[in-house]
Amino acid sequence: MTDIDVIVVGSGNAALCAGIAAAEYGSKVLMLEKADEALSGGNTKYTAGAMRFAYASGEALMPLITNRDDPRLPNTDFGSYDENAFKADLLKFNDGKPLSPEQLTLVGESYETLLWLSGHNIKFEPIYSRQSFEKDGKHVFWGGLTLAAHNEGVGLFDQELAAFKRLGGTIRYNSGVMGLTTKGDRVTGVKVGDQIIKAKAVILGCGGFESNDAMRLERMGAGWDKAKVRGTPHNTGDGLKMALGLGAVEHGFTVDAMPLRWTCTWLHSVTSRSTLVNASTIVKSAIFWVQCSTCADSALSMRAQISATTPMLNMAAPSLSNPITPLGSSSMRRSKIFYMPNTTSAMHTLSRLIHLKA
């Protein structure tokens, strides 16, 4: 295969959203999933498919809801969950640290991201059973968490995969990516078994490492290798290992005095306590940095940010108030690699920032 514009590695929520974002610009997108069809979707299928995002009122939720004829809706008080409330909730998980620029972007872009998903016929329904109570004849929601996909994480995966295919995307199962191919200082494709598949861009949506005992021990500290994993057995950190092998710059928060250099994703699969870890990307002059978060039953979406010096990318980029300064040094200075942790939410920014037809 030599006519692929974009290869997406993985098929969880983040990978599928990246595939949708690339395909909606007309790019030919190939998604590679190492699991079989039944176990595809990463940890997305193990979540509740719920979305936490800022919204001003119940009226703002209507474009996102599957069945607007639900007879309960006129008697429902969704309240509001403004950006300040969202920020306050995030601060509870920051171990006393202020919100990072990425977290602020997450909050500010969250509603727009849900509208983008809705535009691809990915819809949600109110979580009446878990997030509301009845008072004076009304269903009153609490906690800021209001919507989830029908059939939870499986339903979210099914809707996103259908949207990806409608746009012409192709997915291959049992196709574990074992490495990245390069030419000079550029990434040119991926290795799947004995096959080399070329592409103009590669997106790694396969960075989850909760099923890798050794990586949990290395990155999270003593005892984490003994954690019981409830999610997919296929999240073994392949994307992180491939990226670091090419010189990706590690970056992120510190948890329990241990540098966990992978960006603001919530490793909810190994423990009921949402432990902050980081999911980084390859960075330098022409590298796109995508970061998002998932917390417990909620999927949170974060807008990507891009370095001001990205001559290799053919894109129409809006003005960004906080462009990321390239970090450290890397031999892969002109690679067109994108990385996203695979327990994350919608990456609609790819559709806004990247035009990969060239």
Residue, then its C-alpha position, 0 to 999 in steps of 0.5 A: m500500500t503506497d496510496i495511504d494519506v494517514i495511518v491511525v494505530g489503534s481503534g479506541n475513542a481517540a484513534l477513531c476521532a483522529g480517523i474521523a477528523a482526517a477522513e472528513y478532509g478527504s484523506k485516505v485513512l487506514m486504521l490498524e488494530k492489533a486485536d481481533e474484531a471482537l476485542s477492538g476498541g481499546n478501553t473505550k468499550y469498557t467505559a460508561g461512554a459518558m462525556r463530561f463537558a462544560y455547558a450553559s443550560g439544558e437547551a445547549l444539550m439538545p443538539l447532542i441528544t439522540n431522542r429529542d422526543d423523549p417525554r421526560l425532557p420537558n420535565t428535566d432540569f439539567g442545570s448548568y456546568d460552566e467552565n468554572a465548575f469544570k475547572a474546580d473539578l479538575l483541580k481536585f485531581n491536580d495534587g495542589k498544582p494549578l491547571s495546566p494550559e492543556q487542562l484549560t484548553l480541555v475545558g474551553e473546547s469541550y462543548e465544541t468537541l461534543l458538537w463536532l461529534s454530533g455533526h457526525n451523527i454520534k449522539f448521546e442520551p441523558i443518564y437518568s438512572r445514575q445522575s438524576f433524582e426526582k423532585d417536585g415532578k422534575h428529573v434533576f441532574w447533579g454532578g455536571l455529568t449528564l450525557a452518555a452514549h447508548n449502550e455505554g462505551v460499546g455504543l460510543f465505539d460503534q457510532e464512531l466506527a460507523a462514522f469513520k467508515r461512512l467517510g471512507g475510512t478502512i480498518r484492519y484487525n489482527s494488525g499489530v504495529m511493531g515499529l515505525t519506518t523512517k527515511g532520513d529524519r522522516v517517518t514514512g510508515v509502519k511495520v505490521g509483521d513482515q509488511i511495511i505500509k507507507a503513509k504521509a502521516v502516522i497517528l499513534g492512538c495506542g499509548g495505553f500501558e495499563s496492561n503492561d506490568a513492567m511499564r506500570l512498575e516503571r512509570m507508577g512505582a512499587g506495587w503497581d505491577k500487582a494491580k488487577v487490570r479490568g480492561t483490554p489486555h492489548n493496551t501494552g504501551d506500544g505507541l509510547k515505546m515506538a515514539l520514545g524509540l525515535g527520540a520522543v521528548e518525555h514531558g508531563f506531571t510528577v505523581d508521588a514524587m516520581p516523574l510520570r512523563w506521559t500527559c494528563t490522561w486518567l489511567h482508570s483501568v488499573t484502579s478505581r482511583s483516578t491516577l494522573v499520568n501523562a501521555s506525551t508525543i514526539v515533539k519538535s518543529a513539525i510535530f503536532w501535540v495532541q492531549c486529552s483526558t478521560c476520568a473514571d466514567s467520563a470522557l474529556s476532550m482536549r483541543a490539540q495545540i501546535s508549535a508556531t514553527t510547523p512548516m511541514l504541515n499543510m494546514a489552515a490553523p486558527s490562531l492559538s493563544n498558547p502554542i506549544t514551544p518545541l521541547g528538548s531535542s529530537s533527531m526526528r525533527r521533521s517527522k509527521i507523527f501524531y500521538m494520542p493516548n487511547t483512553t481519550s476523547a474526541m480529537h476534533t482539532l485534527s479536523r480544524l488544524i490539519h489538512l493532509k491531502a498534500 
